[in-house]
Amino acid sequence: MNVSQPIASTRRADLPVLFALSATHLLNDMIQSLIPAIYPIIKTAYALDFGQIGLITLTFQITASLLQPVVGAYTDKNPMPYSMVVGMGCTLTGLIGLAYAGSYALLLVSAACVGLGSSIFHPEATRMARNASGGQQGLAQGIFQVGGQSGGALGPLLAAFIIVPRGQASVAWFSAAALLAMILMVWTARRYAELSKAAAAAPKPAKVVAAAPAVPAHTKGQIAFAITILVILLFSKNAYSSSFSSYYTFYLIGKFGISVQGSQLMLFLFLAAAAVGALAGGIIGDRIGRNRILWFSILGALPFSLILPFADLFWTGVLTVVINLIMASSFAAILIYAMELMPGRIGLIGGLFYGLSFGLGGLAAAILGEVADWIGIEAVYRICAFLPAIGLLAWFLPKVEHRRG
């Protein structure tokens, strides 16, 4: 299949915009990652069980998942670069609520506010990264994703050295990160608006215009089938990751008897590996194709995930790093594959994959919490070891011809 390339492919990637988007993604996801990072603290403070912990994750992720595709579909037709600032304002509100919540209900409302901010940020930022790619889509999404993955990894580390020693109220200190993100978002939106005006005024190269296919290479049914498989693939990865972000610290404390800070450090290593994997997967995918990256992330991670429940403390740390590095390598490939299937609906694709798939991951976390209360957290990880096998559905994906930028 010949996939039409954006007009941006005639120029080089706009690295200042991509790095600014990556920085805002880092700050946004760092704040979000504070929610599971403080679970050991609030579990004791509010006498919560695993089911209630899972419900917090579900509330946060469902709030984001319900709105992200809607926001993405709307902004495809009506781009709103400054909407990211409004979204970060919602995140800031949720952050303050998490710091000073006096009840479990307020914790849920605060988590919902953070999810709302995420639902506004991701679709618009995804489109900006796509348009600033200069045709190097894997590189652009890799840079954008490495910010988010790094931010997600920093949350547990910061929680270990700031929140655990100083208590729940210290979550409010991270308001400074939200304010910094809002400043960066204003600059990025202004820069993006300038570039959009310049691109609109520039003459369109005849060869680029002629390269666009007159008719779709796939039917709507084929596209819908492929998108469904991609969502399931991402769900399997997010469900596995959610089992770690929500319960890994409890697993380590219960099985190996390490301290809360020690468990947070190991969670940081697990999440930090995703940043390396996301960037490497995006860059390599530009060179060797998306399908190969998808298969590597499936077949490469499955043997390690099956061994993990039987490993000692040292090898648990090693295996989790290897697993997440491999699994994270496929995210840019999945996202770009979907964008190539629906090239005119970038915001919808960003909202769908950040929203629906992460929301389903949150649902999985809630279910796993209930299962953990019933059969124990170690048994849950033996079950989760088979989740990467769902990725074998990639066999049914239609072929998309890879074209270098």
SEMI-870798 format. One line per 4 residues: number of its first residue (from 1); for each residue x, y, z of C-alpha. Coordinates in Angstrom, 1 decimal, padded with zeros to 4 digits. Layout:
<sites>
NUM	X,Y,Z; ...
</sites>
This chain:
<sites>
1	000.0,000.0,000.0; 001.2,003.5,-000.8; 000.6,005.8,002.1; 000.4,009.6,001.5
5	003.0,011.5,003.3; 002.3,014.9,004.9; 003.5,018.0,003.1; 005.9,018.4,006.1
9	008.0,015.6,004.5; 009.6,018.1,002.2; 011.3,019.8,005.1; 013.4,018.8,008.1
13	011.9,018.0,011.5; 011.3,021.0,013.7; 013.4,019.9,016.7; 012.7,023.0,018.9
17	009.0,022.2,018.7; 009.5,018.5,019.2; 011.8,019.0,022.2; 009.3,021.5,023.8
21	006.5,019.0,023.2; 008.6,016.3,024.8; 009.3,018.5,027.8; 005.6,019.2,028.3
25	004.9,015.5,027.9; 007.5,014.8,030.6; 005.9,017.2,033.0; 002.4,016.1,032.3
29	003.1,012.4,032.7; 005.4,013.0,035.7; 002.4,014.6,037.5; 000.1,011.8,036.5
33	002.6,009.2,037.7; 002.5,010.6,041.2; -001.0,009.0,041.5; 000.2,005.4,041.6
37	003.5,006.5,043.3; 001.6,007.6,046.4; -000.5,004.5,046.7; 001.5,003.0,049.5
41	001.1,006.2,051.5; -002.7,006.6,051.0; -003.4,002.9,051.4; -002.2,003.2,055.0
45	-003.6,006.7,055.6; -007.1,005.9,054.4; -007.1,002.1,055.2; -007.8,001.2,051.6
49	-007.8,-002.3,050.1; -006.5,-003.3,046.7; -009.9,-003.0,045.1; -010.1,000.7,046.2
53	-006.6,001.3,044.9; -007.6,-000.1,041.6; -010.7,002.1,041.5; -008.5,005.2,041.8
57	-006.5,004.1,038.8; -009.8,003.3,037.0; -011.2,006.8,037.7; -008.1,008.5,036.4
61	-007.8,006.5,033.3; -011.5,006.3,032.4; -011.8,010.1,032.7; -009.0,010.5,030.2
65	-010.2,007.7,027.9; -013.8,008.9,027.6; -012.9,012.4,026.5; -009.7,011.9,024.5
69	-011.2,010.5,021.3; -013.9,013.2,021.4; -011.4,016.0,021.9; -009.2,014.5,019.2
73	-012.1,014.3,016.7; -013.1,017.9,017.4; -009.6,019.4,017.1; -009.0,017.6,013.8
77	-011.5,020.0,012.3; -010.8,022.9,014.8; -007.2,022.9,015.9; -006.8,024.4,019.4
81	-003.1,024.6,020.4; -003.8,026.7,023.5; -006.3,024.1,024.8; -003.3,022.3,026.3
85	-002.9,025.1,028.8; -006.5,024.7,029.9; -005.8,020.9,030.3; -002.8,021.6,032.5
89	-004.9,023.9,034.6; -007.2,020.9,035.3; -004.2,018.8,036.1; -003.0,021.5,038.6
93	-006.4,021.5,040.3; -006.3,017.7,040.7; -002.7,017.9,042.0; -003.8,020.3,044.8
97	-006.7,018.0,045.6; -004.5,014.9,045.9; -002.2,016.8,048.3; -005.0,017.9,050.7
101	-007.8,015.4,050.2; -009.6,014.7,053.4; -011.5,011.7,052.2; -011.4,008.8,049.7
105	-014.1,010.5,047.6; -012.0,013.6,047.2; -009.1,011.4,046.1; -011.3,010.0,043.3
109	-012.4,013.5,042.2; -008.8,014.7,042.2; -007.7,011.7,040.1; -010.5,012.5,037.7
113	-009.2,016.1,037.3; -005.8,014.8,036.4; -007.4,012.5,033.9; -009.3,015.4,032.4
117	-006.1,017.3,031.9; -004.6,014.3,030.1; -007.5,014.0,027.8; -007.1,017.6,026.6
121	-003.3,017.4,026.3; -002.5,014.3,024.3; -004.6,014.6,021.1; -003.4,018.2,020.3
125	000.2,017.4,021.3; 000.2,014.3,019.1; -000.9,016.3,016.1; 001.7,018.9,016.7
129	004.4,016.3,016.9; 003.2,014.7,013.6; 003.2,018.0,011.8; 006.6,018.9,013.1
133	008.1,015.6,012.1; 009.4,016.7,008.6; 008.5,013.2,007.4; 010.6,011.5,010.1
137	007.5,010.2,011.9; 009.2,007.6,014.0; 011.8,010.1,015.2; 009.1,012.7,016.1
141	007.0,010.2,018.0; 010.0,008.8,019.7; 011.1,012.2,020.9; 007.6,013.0,022.0
145	007.2,009.6,023.7; 010.5,009.7,025.5; 009.3,012.7,027.4; 006.2,011.0,028.5
149	007.9,007.8,029.5; 010.7,009.7,031.3; 008.0,011.7,033.2; 006.2,008.5,034.1
153	009.5,007.1,035.5; 010.3,010.2,037.5; 007.1,010.1,039.5; 008.1,007.1,041.7
157	011.6,008.4,042.1; 010.4,011.8,043.3; 007.8,010.1,045.5; 010.5,008.0,047.1
161	012.7,011.0,048.1; 010.1,013.7,048.6; 006.6,012.4,049.2; 007.4,009.4,051.3
165	009.6,011.3,053.8; 007.4,014.4,053.9; 003.9,013.0,053.6; 000.9,013.4,051.3
169	000.8,017.2,051.5; 004.2,017.5,049.7; 002.4,016.5,046.5; 001.4,020.2,046.3
173	005.1,021.1,045.7; 004.7,019.7,042.2; 002.4,022.6,041.3; 005.6,024.3,040.2
177	006.0,021.6,037.5; 002.4,022.2,036.3; 003.1,026.0,036.0; 006.3,025.4,034.1
181	004.4,023.1,031.7; 001.8,025.8,031.1; 004.5,028.3,030.2; 006.1,025.8,027.7
185	002.7,025.1,026.3; 002.0,028.8,025.6; 005.4,029.0,023.8; 004.8,025.8,021.8
189	001.3,026.9,020.7; 002.5,030.3,019.6; 005.4,028.7,017.6; 003.1,026.1,016.1
193	000.6,028.8,015.0; 003.5,030.7,013.3; 004.7,027.6,011.5; 001.1,026.8,010.4
197	000.6,030.2,008.9; 004.0,029.9,007.1; 003.1,026.5,005.7; -000.3,027.7,004.5
201	001.2,030.6,002.7; 004.0,028.5,001.0; 003.3,027.1,-002.5; 002.7,023.4,-002.5
205	005.2,021.4,-004.5; 003.5,019.7,-007.5; 005.2,016.4,-007.0; 004.0,016.1,-003.4
209	000.5,016.9,-004.3; 000.5,014.4,-007.1; 001.8,011.7,-004.8; -001.4,011.6,-002.8
213	-003.5,008.6,-003.8; -006.9,009.3,-005.4; -008.7,006.5,-003.6; -008.1,004.7,-000.3
217	-006.0,001.5,-000.5; -008.2,-000.1,002.2; -011.9,-000.3,002.7; -013.5,001.3,005.8
221	-014.2,-002.3,007.1; -010.5,-003.2,006.7; -009.4,000.0,008.4; -011.8,-000.5,011.3
225	-010.6,-004.1,011.7; -007.0,-003.1,011.8; -007.6,-000.2,014.2; -009.4,-002.7,016.5
229	-006.4,-005.0,016.5; -004.1,-002.1,017.2; -006.2,-001.0,020.2; -006.2,-004.6,021.5
233	-002.4,-004.7,021.1; -001.9,-001.5,023.0; -004.4,-002.6,025.6; -002.4,-005.8,026.3
237	000.7,-003.7,026.9; -001.1,-001.1,029.0; -002.8,-003.7,031.1; 000.6,-005.3,031.8
241	002.2,-001.9,032.6; -000.8,-001.0,034.8; -000.2,-004.1,036.9; 003.2,-002.7,037.6
245	002.5,000.9,038.1; -000.4,000.1,040.5; 000.8,-003.0,042.3; 004.6,-003.6,041.7
249	005.6,-001.9,044.9; 003.2,-004.1,046.9; 004.5,-007.1,045.1; 008.1,-006.3,046.0
253	007.3,-005.4,049.6; 005.2,-008.5,050.1; 007.5,-011.1,048.3; 010.9,-009.7,049.1
257	010.3,-007.6,052.2; 012.1,-004.5,050.8; 011.3,-000.9,052.0; 008.8,001.4,050.4
261	011.6,003.6,049.1; 013.4,000.6,047.7; 010.3,-000.5,045.9; 009.8,002.9,044.4
265	013.4,002.9,043.1; 012.7,-000.5,041.4; 009.5,000.9,039.9; 011.5,003.9,038.6
269	013.9,001.4,036.8; 011.0,-000.4,035.3; 009.4,002.8,034.0; 012.7,004.4,032.9
273	013.3,001.5,030.6; 010.2,002.5,028.6; 011.7,005.9,027.8; 014.7,004.2,026.1
277	012.5,001.7,024.4; 010.1,004.3,023.0; 012.8,006.4,021.4; 014.7,003.5,020.0
281	011.6,001.9,018.6; 010.6,005.1,016.9; 014.0,005.7,015.3; 014.5,002.0,014.2
285	010.9,001.8,012.9; 011.7,004.6,010.4; 014.5,002.4,009.0; 013.2,-001.2,009.1
289	009.4,-000.8,009.1; 006.6,-000.8,011.7; 005.7,-004.5,011.4; 009.1,-005.7,012.4
293	009.1,-003.5,015.5; 005.7,-004.9,016.4; 006.8,-008.5,016.2; 010.0,-007.8,018.1
297	008.0,-006.2,021.0; 005.7,-009.3,021.1; 008.1,-012.2,020.7; 010.9,-010.5,022.5
301	009.0,-009.7,025.7; 006.9,-012.9,026.1; 009.7,-015.3,027.3; 010.9,-012.8,029.9
305	007.4,-012.1,031.2; 006.8,-015.8,031.7; 010.0,-016.2,033.7; 009.5,-013.1,035.9
309	007.1,-014.5,038.6; 009.7,-017.1,039.5; 012.8,-014.8,039.7; 014.6,-013.6,042.8
313	014.9,-009.9,043.7; 017.9,-009.2,041.6; 016.6,-011.0,038.5; 013.2,-009.4,039.0
317	014.8,-006.0,038.6; 016.7,-007.1,035.5; 013.8,-008.8,033.9; 011.3,-005.9,034.4
321	013.8,-003.5,032.8; 014.2,-005.8,029.8; 010.5,-006.5,029.4; 009.5,-002.8,029.5
325	012.3,-001.7,027.2; 011.1,-004.2,024.6; 007.4,-003.6,025.0; 007.7,000.2,024.9
329	009.6,000.0,021.5; 006.3,-000.7,019.8; 004.2,002.3,020.9; 005.4,004.7,018.2
333	005.0,001.9,015.6; 001.4,001.2,016.6; 000.6,004.9,016.6; 002.2,005.7,013.3
337	000.7,002.6,011.7; -002.8,003.8,012.7; -002.0,007.3,011.4; -001.0,005.9,008.1
341	-004.3,004.0,007.9; -006.2,007.2,008.7; -003.9,010.1,007.6; -006.5,012.8,008.0
345	-007.6,012.0,011.5; -004.5,012.5,013.6; -006.2,014.0,016.6; -008.8,011.2,016.7
349	-006.0,008.6,016.5; -004.1,010.3,019.2; -007.2,010.5,021.4; -008.3,007.0,020.7
353	-004.9,005.4,021.4; -004.0,007.5,024.4; -007.6,007.5,025.7; -009.4,004.3,025.0
357	-006.4,002.0,025.3; -005.2,003.6,028.5; -008.7,003.6,029.9; -009.0,-000.1,029.2
361	-005.6,-000.5,031.0; -007.2,001.3,034.0; -010.1,-001.1,033.9; -007.7,-004.0,033.9
365	-005.9,-002.5,036.9; -009.2,-002.3,038.8; -010.0,-005.9,037.9; -006.5,-007.0,038.9
369	-006.9,-005.2,042.3; -010.1,-007.2,043.0; -008.3,-010.4,041.9; -005.4,-009.6,044.1
373	-007.7,-009.3,047.2; -009.0,-012.7,046.3; -006.0,-014.8,045.3; -003.0,-012.7,046.3
377	-000.7,-010.3,044.5; 001.9,-012.9,043.5; -000.8,-015.0,041.8; -001.8,-011.9,039.8
381	001.7,-011.5,038.4; 001.7,-015.2,037.3; -001.5,-014.5,035.3; -000.2,-011.2,033.9
385	002.8,-013.0,032.5; 000.6,-014.2,029.6; -000.7,-010.8,028.6; 002.0,-010.1,026.0
389	000.8,-013.2,024.1; -002.2,-011.2,023.0; 000.2,-009.4,020.7; 000.1,-012.4,018.4
393	-003.0,-010.8,016.9; -000.6,-008.6,014.9; -000.6,-011.5,012.4; -003.9,-010.3,011.1
397	-002.8,-006.7,010.5; -002.9,-005.6,006.8; 000.4,-004.8,005.2; 001.4,-001.1,005.0
401	004.3,-000.2,002.8; 007.0,001.6,004.7; 008.3,004.8,003.0; 011.3,006.6,004.3
405	010.9,010.3,004.8
</sites>
